[in-house]
Amino acid sequence: MDQPFTVNSLKKLAALPDHTDVSLSPEERVRALSKLGCNIAITEDITPRRYFRSGVEMERMASVYLEEGNLENAFVLYNKFITLFVEKLPSHRDYQQCAVPEKQDIMKKLKEIAFPRTDELKKDLLKKYNVEYQEYLQSKNKYKAEILKQLEHQSLIEAERKRVARMRQQQLESEQFLFFEDQLKKQELARGQTRSQETPVRAEQTDGSALSCLSAHRNHALLDVFADQPQKSEAAPDATHSPPVNRALKPAAALSAVQNLVVEGLRCVVLSRDLCHRFLLLAESNTVRGVETCGILCGKLTHPTQTAFLSSVDLHTHCSYQLMLPEAIAIVCSPKHKDTGIFRLTNAGMLEVSACKKKGFHPHTKDPRLFSICKHVLVKDIKITMLDLR
């Protein structure tokens, strides 16, 4: 089994090149993606049979990404598939004794699909990144020529480059937010005044204040899904390390406006407006007794053409889902404080939590941040099915 990472090694991994950084050479960006694909670990507590069954779904999802033209996610998932079944799983103590139909299927997919597609994706990504790199170099040279006319020292040039990069990122985030605001306003104007006013309870579930990020106490419900035990409390992160408040989308945006939306490389996840409310109703009898209620949030693909926080236990629970499906989300509900947060693990969080072997409640590093508010989630009035399996 892999040895746990030290804090220093985790910080080094978190500081590895980002494949979205166009200032890197094409080769460096592809290497950064490859490292993400190698970030997968196994545990002896899970049988090889379950890994083989999960592998079938991993390969299917990689194919879906490829069909959608999402080269980066397809490349990472094929690399995870290869790493898991070529490097990691053979070291499992029960691997040699495992004889399941899926094993032969996985071996065939490795040879006929995963390896050749990974090679082709690498070539396509290098071509794509080379075009972006040349554009970056031209822009950089033009930018330097303009700045050199005004600045006398090379250190000031570097500081100015960083300032412009920050402004550019802020502008992109602002434009994205304004796009959604514009779509919502147009939809509301079209409906006129016929829509009835929502009750205060429903408003708390859908407006921005309802999706705050932290809660001072741990009596809450988590949706991969959880409702925590207050007696197993642990301190919420310092306010200085708190993620920003999530601005929950109102339900009016037309489906056509979001079907093709990709935020930070992730397809938009659509949630029902009353999901958390209905889950909290089911969990209420347990919540008043301080008993945690757990469940699984499931959904289905939509074809593109058509205060709360994560505890250490929550981080470990959600990590396994996000390893298999990058869009996986963790919804944390705090019935006492009427807070709801929608989170996902950051790259640093995936590295640390997947390598951590501790059980129960235990501390994790706060810097770099291990989880963040999801930006790829849209709340809508859609029909869901909720089953109480107790």
PyMOL commands that set and color helices and strands:
alter all, ss='L'
color gray80, all
select helices_A, chain A and resi 7-14+26-38+48-67+71-91+101-148+154-191+200-206+208-211+230-232+239-241+255-257+275-287+312-324+347-355
alter helices_A, ss='H'
color red, helices_A
select strands_A, chain A and resi 221-223+226-227+262-263+266-267+269-272+293-294+330-334+339-345+371-373+377-380
alter strands_A, ss='S'
color yellow, strands_A
deselect
rebuild
show_as cartoon
